[in-house]
Amino acid sequence: MIVVTAPTSNIGQQVLASILDTGEPIRVIARDPSRLPAHTRECVEVVQGSHSDLDVVSQAFTGADAVFWLVPPSTVAQSLEAAYLDFTRSACEAIKSQGVRRVVGISALGRGTPLARNAGLVTASLAMDDLIASTGVSYRALTMPSFMDNILRQVEPIKSRGVFFSPIDADRKLPACATRDIAAVAARLLREASWSGVGHAAVLGPEDLSFNDMAAIISDVMGKPVRFQQVSFEAFKAGFIERGASKASAQGMADMMRAKNEGLDNAEPRTPENTTPTSFRLWCEEVLKPAVFG
């Protein structure tokens, strides 16, 4: 039995799609099962509720061999500990009580680096990994840089003004990965029963690019000029608060981006195993361009 949390999220739905045809029994936890595609609901067992709820995860984890764990983003949490650790505590109780064997979780790069000590959401993610590992379950943290898919949040300014924004230096070269590659790695680990112990699997994409590099690629794919504009960390944080985020969440985002700007995501050595296939150009052609012109 494989359990998938957050099955309607960007990553979760792709993980679920990747394992539907494996023949494995699958159970999902969904607050709103109606958001699942009809054909998916016919193929899986659904436990309705939040995966922060002890009764829900205890029911869902019964008989589970593997669990895909993803904490949904919360922009209104009053602390990062509440958003990540408190959300995960019930799952850890259920992992132990129900004898779950393996967990694959969504996390972040940076473990063991000084920059990770004050990196906002990254610091909280790494603490969540430690909490899950403390249960004694075999655990693989998928550790990622920023997602290419995050640029979809800026479709409107790209479309209307030919610009996108970040507080990161325009020429800082960083890895970036596509969520479909994250889902592919997660699905593989969920299907494999041969691994054990605690470790991580980095997902770095195929190349390091700066935002200026990305702007040039976007321009070429879109057939129109698109430029990158750096904003201050203060303006970046203020933008989240203006859109309704809590001060803790906005500060956590700013601290994470500041750490990335100082090299947090460059610390992981690139290997054939963690170099995933989807290039930024391919992602722009297949995902961003249809979103902008669709």
Residue pairs with C-beta under 8 A, 6 or more apart in sequence:
1 24
1 25
1 26
1 27
1 63
1 64
1 65
1 66
2 19
2 24
2 25
2 26
2 27
2 64
2 65
2 66
2 67
2 68
2 190
2 191
3 26
3 27
3 28
3 29
3 60
3 61
3 64
3 66
3 67
3 68
4 12
4 15
4 16
4 19
4 26
4 27
4 28
4 29
4 44
4 67
4 68
5 12
5 28
5 29
5 51
5 67
5 68
5 69
5 70
6 12
6 29
6 51
6 70
6 71
6 72
7 13
7 15
7 16
7 28
7 29
7 30
7 36
7 40
7 44
8 30
8 32
8 35
8 36
9 70
9 72
10 149
10 179
11 70
11 106
11 179
11 182
11 183
11 186
12 68
12 70
14 179
14 180
14 182
14 183
14 184
15 68
15 183
15 186
15 187
15 190
16 26
16 28
16 40
16 44
17 40
17 183
18 183
18 184
18 186
18 187
19 26
19 187
19 190
19 191
20 26
20 40
20 43
20 44
22 191
24 191
25 45
26 43
26 44
26 45
27 44
27 45
27 46
27 47
27 60
27 64
28 36
28 44
28 45
28 46
28 47
29 47
29 48
29 49
29 50
29 51
29 56
29 57
29 60
30 36
30 46
30 47
30 48
31 48
31 49
31 50
33 41
33 46
33 48
36 44
36 46
47 56
47 59
47 60
48 56
49 55
49 56
50 56
51 57
51 60
51 90
51 91
52 86
52 87
52 88
52 90
52 91
53 90
54 90
54 93
54 94
57 90
57 91
57 93
57 94
58 93
58 94
58 97
58 98
60 94
61 67
61 91
61 94
61 95
61 98
61 100
62 98
63 98
64 98
64 100
64 101
65 100
65 101
65 102
65 193
66 100
66 101
66 102
66 103
66 104
66 189
66 190
66 193
67 91
67 95
67 100
67 102
67 103
67 104
68 103
68 104
68 105
68 186
68 190
69 88
69 91
69 103
69 104
69 105
69 106
69 132
70 105
70 106
71 83
71 84
71 87
71 88
71 106
71 125
71 128
74 82
74 83
74 87
74 249
75 240
75 243
75 244
75 245
75 246
75 249
75 250
76 244
76 245
76 246
76 249
77 83
77 246
77 248
77 249
78 246
78 248
79 248
80 120
80 121
80 123
80 124
80 248
80 249
80 252
81 124
81 127
83 124
83 248
83 249
83 252
84 121
84 124
84 125
84 127
84 128
85 124
85 127
85 128
85 131
88 128
88 131
88 132
89 131
91 132
92 131
92 132
92 134
92 135
94 100
95 103
95 132
95 135
95 137
96 135
96 136
96 137
100 137
101 137
101 138
101 193
102 137
102 138
102 139
102 140
102 189
102 190
102 193
102 195
102 196
103 132
103 137
103 138
103 139
103 140
104 139
104 140
104 142
104 186
104 189
104 190
105 128
105 129
105 132
105 139
105 140
105 141
105 142
106 125
106 142
106 144
106 182
106 186
107 125
107 126
107 128
107 129
107 141
107 142
107 143
107 144
107 200
108 119
108 121
108 122
108 125
108 126
108 143
108 144
108 256
109 122
109 143
109 144
109 145
109 202
109 264
109 265
109 267
109 268
110 116
110 119
110 122
110 126
110 143
110 259
110 264
110 265
110 267
111 126
111 129
111 143
111 200
112 267
113 264
113 267
115 259
115 262
115 263
115 264
115 267
116 122
116 123
116 126
116 259
116 264
117 123
118 255
118 259
119 255
119 256
119 258
119 259
119 260
119 264
120 251
120 252
120 253
120 254
120 255
120 256
120 257
120 259
121 252
121 253
121 255
121 256
122 256
122 259
122 264
123 255
124 252
129 139
129 141
129 200
132 139
133 139
133 198
138 195
138 196
138 197
138 198
139 198
139 199
140 189
140 195
140 199
140 200
140 201
141 199
141 200
141 201
142 182
142 185
142 186
142 189
142 200
142 201
142 202
142 203
143 200
143 201
143 202
143 203
143 268
144 177
144 182
144 202
144 203
144 204
145 174
145 175
145 176
145 177
145 204
145 205
145 260
145 265
146 174
146 176
146 260
146 265
147 176
147 177
147 178
147 179
147 182
148 176
148 177
148 178
148 179
148 205
148 278
148 280
148 283
148 287
149 178
149 179
149 283
149 287
151 158
151 164
151 214
151 288
152 287
152 288
152 291
154 164
154 165
155 288
155 291
155 292
157 163
157 164
157 165
158 164
158 218
158 222
158 226
158 288
158 292
159 292
159 293
162 224
162 225
162 226
162 227
163 226
163 227
163 228
163 229
164 211
164 215
164 218
164 226
164 228
164 229
165 228
165 229
165 230
165 231
165 236
166 211
166 228
166 230
166 231
166 236
166 257
167 230
167 231
167 232
167 233
167 235
167 236
167 254
167 257
167 258
167 261
168 174
168 211
168 230
168 257
168 260
168 261
169 210
169 211
169 230
169 261
170 210
170 211
170 212
170 228
170 230
171 210
171 212
172 210
172 211
172 261
173 208
173 209
173 210
173 213
173 266
174 208
174 209
174 210
174 260
174 265
174 266
175 204
175 205
175 207
175 208
175 265
175 266
175 268
175 270
176 205
176 209
176 214
176 280
177 203
177 204
177 205
177 276
177 278
178 205
178 276
178 278
178 283
178 287
180 278
181 203
181 205
181 276
181 277
181 278
182 203
184 276
185 201
185 203
185 276
189 195
189 201
201 273
201 274
202 268
202 274
203 274
203 276
204 268
204 270
204 274
204 275
204 276
205 275
205 276
205 278
205 279
205 280
206 275
206 276
206 277
206 278
206 279
207 279
207 280
208 266
209 217
209 280
211 228
211 230
212 228
213 280
214 228
214 280
215 226
215 227
215 228
217 280
217 281
217 284
218 226
218 284
218 288
219 225
219 226
219 227
220 281
221 281
221 284
221 285
221 288
221 289
222 284
222 289
222 292
222 293
231 239
233 254
233 257
233 258
236 253
236 254
236 257
237 250
237 251
237 253
237 254
238 250
240 249
240 250
240 253
240 254
241 247
241 250
245 253
268 274
